[in-house]
Amino acid sequence: MLFDLLRPVPARDIGLTWPTDPRARTVAEALLADLTDSRPLAGWSRSAGAGARTPARLTVGLTPGRFFR
């Protein structure tokens, strides 16, 4: 019944940019290529040659010092 009430809406650009860090960009491109890949963050990090927390920190644009405050 709920699905009967839903209506499509036009897509909107929400202004997201691609990561500039090569490691984060590797993860972003891989996710876009296969949205069904449900690897945990640590798995994505290893595939990009980064530590477990690096992609999370890079995607929010924080330096390591500010990230750990």
C-alpha positions as a Markdown table, in Angstrom:
| # | Residue | x | y | z |
|---|---|---|---|---|
| 1 | Met | 0.0 | 0.0 | 0.0 |
| 2 | Leu | 2.8 | 2.4 | 0.8 |
| 3 | Phe | 4.4 | 2.0 | -2.6 |
| 4 | Asp | 1.1 | 3.0 | -4.2 |
| 5 | Leu | 1.4 | 6.4 | -2.5 |
| 6 | Leu | 4.9 | 7.1 | -3.7 |
| 7 | Arg | 5.4 | 9.2 | -6.8 |
| 8 | Pro | 8.6 | 9.8 | -8.8 |
| 9 | Val | 10.3 | 13.1 | -8.4 |
| 10 | Pro | 12.8 | 14.8 | -10.7 |
| 11 | Ala | 16.5 | 14.2 | -9.9 |
| 12 | Arg | 18.4 | 17.1 | -8.3 |
| 13 | Asp | 22.0 | 18.0 | -8.3 |
| 14 | Ile | 23.1 | 18.2 | -4.6 |
| 15 | Gly | 26.5 | 19.5 | -5.4 |
| 16 | Leu | 28.7 | 16.7 | -4.3 |
| 17 | Thr | 32.3 | 16.7 | -5.7 |
| 18 | Trp | 34.6 | 13.8 | -6.4 |
| 19 | Pro | 37.3 | 13.3 | -3.8 |
| 20 | Thr | 40.7 | 14.7 | -4.8 |
| 21 | Asp | 42.7 | 12.3 | -2.7 |
| 22 | Pro | 43.7 | 9.3 | -5.0 |
| 23 | Arg | 42.8 | 6.8 | -2.3 |
| 24 | Ala | 39.3 | 8.2 | -1.6 |
| 25 | Arg | 38.7 | 8.6 | -5.3 |
| 26 | Thr | 39.6 | 4.9 | -5.9 |
| 27 | Val | 36.9 | 3.9 | -3.4 |
| 28 | Ala | 34.4 | 6.4 | -4.8 |
| 29 | Glu | 34.9 | 5.1 | -8.4 |
| 30 | Ala | 34.7 | 1.5 | -7.3 |
| 31 | Leu | 31.4 | 2.1 | -5.4 |
| 32 | Leu | 30.0 | 3.9 | -8.4 |
| 33 | Ala | 31.0 | 0.9 | -10.6 |
| 34 | Asp | 29.3 | -1.6 | -8.3 |
| 35 | Leu | 26.7 | -0.2 | -5.9 |
| 36 | Thr | 25.9 | -3.7 | -4.7 |
| 37 | Asp | 29.4 | -4.2 | -3.2 |
| 38 | Ser | 28.8 | -4.3 | 0.5 |
| 39 | Arg | 32.4 | -4.4 | 1.7 |
| 40 | Pro | 33.0 | -2.8 | 5.1 |
| 41 | Leu | 35.0 | 0.4 | 5.3 |
| 42 | Ala | 38.1 | -1.5 | 6.3 |
| 43 | Gly | 37.9 | -3.6 | 3.1 |
| 44 | Trp | 37.5 | -0.5 | 0.9 |
| 45 | Ser | 40.5 | 1.0 | 2.7 |
| 46 | Arg | 42.7 | -2.0 | 2.0 |
| 47 | Ser | 41.7 | -2.0 | -1.7 |
| 48 | Ala | 42.7 | 1.7 | -1.9 |
| 49 | Gly | 46.0 | 1.2 | 0.0 |
| 50 | Ala | 44.9 | 3.2 | 3.0 |
| 51 | Gly | 44.3 | 2.7 | 6.7 |
| 52 | Ala | 40.8 | 1.8 | 8.0 |
| 53 | Arg | 39.9 | 5.4 | 9.0 |
| 54 | Thr | 41.5 | 7.2 | 6.1 |
| 55 | Pro | 38.6 | 7.2 | 3.6 |
| 56 | Ala | 36.1 | 8.4 | 6.3 |
| 57 | Arg | 38.5 | 11.2 | 7.2 |
| 58 | Leu | 39.1 | 12.2 | 3.6 |
| 59 | Thr | 35.5 | 12.2 | 2.6 |
| 60 | Val | 34.6 | 14.8 | 5.4 |
| 61 | Gly | 37.7 | 16.9 | 4.5 |
| 62 | Leu | 39.4 | 16.9 | 7.8 |
| 63 | Thr | 43.1 | 16.8 | 8.5 |
| 64 | Pro | 44.3 | 14.0 | 10.7 |
| 65 | Gly | 44.7 | 16.3 | 13.7 |
| 66 | Arg | 41.2 | 17.7 | 13.4 |
| 67 | Phe | 39.7 | 14.3 | 12.7 |
| 68 | Phe | 41.0 | 12.9 | 16.0 |
| 69 | Arg | 39.9 | 15.8 | 18.2 |
